[in-house]
Amino acid sequence: MFITGDKMIAKKYEMLLFAFIMGAFMSGFMSLVVTFINIGFIDNFVYFWLSAYWKAFLIAFPTILFVIPRVRKIVNILIVK
C-alpha cells in the first residue's frame, strides 16, 4: 500500500519520493534562473518559465532515479568509516 494508516508514505517509496521532490525543486529553480538569464523578466515570463520547467522536470526525475544509487556508492567510498 502506498499510504499507511497514519497517512504517511511507506518506506519502500523513499527513493521515488526523494527523486520527485528533488527533481521538482531543482528543475524549478534551475529553469527559473536560466529563463531569467536568457530572456530577462519580460511579459509572459511565467509562461516561458513554466514551459521550461515541465521539460526540465521530465529529464530531472528519471536522471535523479538513475544517479542516486551511484552517488551513494561514491560517497560511501569517500567517507572515512
Beta strands, then each sheet from edge to edge (+ up, - down):
end
